[in-house]
Amino acid sequence: MADEEDAPAEVHHYSNLQEVPWDIQNYWAQRYRIFSKYDEGIWLTDDAWFGVTPEPVANTIATQMAESAPAGRSILVDAFAGAGGNSIAFALTGRWKRVYAIEKNPAVLRCAKHNAKIYGVEDKITWFEGDCFDIISNHLKELAPYSVVFASPPWGGQCHSTLRLQHELTVTGPGYRSDKVFNLKTMEPYSLQKLYDEYSVFSKHMVLYIPRTSDLSQLAKFVPNGQHATVMHYCMEGASKALCIFYGDFNVS
Ligand SMILES: C[S@@+](CC[C@H](N)C(=O)[O-])C[C@H]1O[C@@H](n2cnc3c(N)ncnc32)[C@H](O)[C@@H]1O
């Protein structure tokens, strides 16, 4: 792998099935749908496989946000950049003067920067290592009037070791995979209330990427009286993978 020597120990580019841990083999089988340029040396940590937004979905979201964001909003803040799936797609649209990408896990952030380089957009993105709530309120404050926020938070269960545990114990307890309706009040580690409260101080124009079974009545509670929000489902092979709620003045069609 290109400059693999520099990569943190938990970062990998798996190039054959034998080296892939069993619980990410299904994801690896879909690697070109996740990153079409996978073979150019895409980096991921084992946990990042579970959270990365597949490229066609990331591109669709990026196009919709680019076309529907209020004029005058030229900065996009990707609060949970992960391995860069969404940040890369946002930068590729060319709509944003700047994409700010925040990720608290240093190894995952290294993956995002490396992957953005493969897609030729690393210079269009300003990277922050740290907690998005802290960085948004303390370091990006002056950008508030020009910004929109995108957030694909962890949902709980999107983790290598958790899935392994679920498999071994045949547990089908609460989680985005098993819940009929996903409770956004108990979403771990950040509830909908926490996300909305933190981001709305910065920008009321925000898009949240959350489980497909999210409780719509909980989402509606954050829509100001007389205003509307749009919910979009993102499907692959006839099944919804996730949804986005667009709060604020997005003109989504
Ligand atoms: C679902 S993943 C994001 C995936 C990303 N959209 C992509 O396509 O690669 C969530 C990410 O948020 C990071 N994270 C969790 N809490 C955070 C926080 N408070 N601030 C910044 N990043 C955080 C996790 O390390 C994880 O990489």
The ligand as an ORCA input file, in Angstrom:
! r2SCAN-3c Opt
* xyz 0 1
  C     -20.374      7.024     11.533
  S     -18.697      7.510     11.602
  C     -18.589      8.754     10.330
  C     -18.383      8.169      8.973
  C     -18.098      9.157      7.859
  N     -19.261      9.928      7.523
  C     -17.556      8.445      6.639
  O     -18.257      8.380      5.626
  O     -16.438      7.907      6.721
  C     -18.617      8.478     13.076
  C     -17.233      9.004     13.403
  O     -17.353     10.003     14.407
  C     -16.205      9.977     15.220
  N     -16.570     10.686     16.455
  C     -17.273     10.226     17.523
  N     -17.455     11.211     18.422
  C     -16.873     12.321     17.917
  C     -16.761     13.654     18.356
  N     -17.291     14.039     19.524
  N     -16.123     14.547     17.584
  C     -15.584     14.163     16.390
  N     -15.650     12.906     15.906
  C     -16.288     11.997     16.655
  C     -15.884      8.503     15.361
  O     -14.518      8.330     15.685
  C     -16.256      7.983     13.961
  O     -15.108      7.942     13.133
*
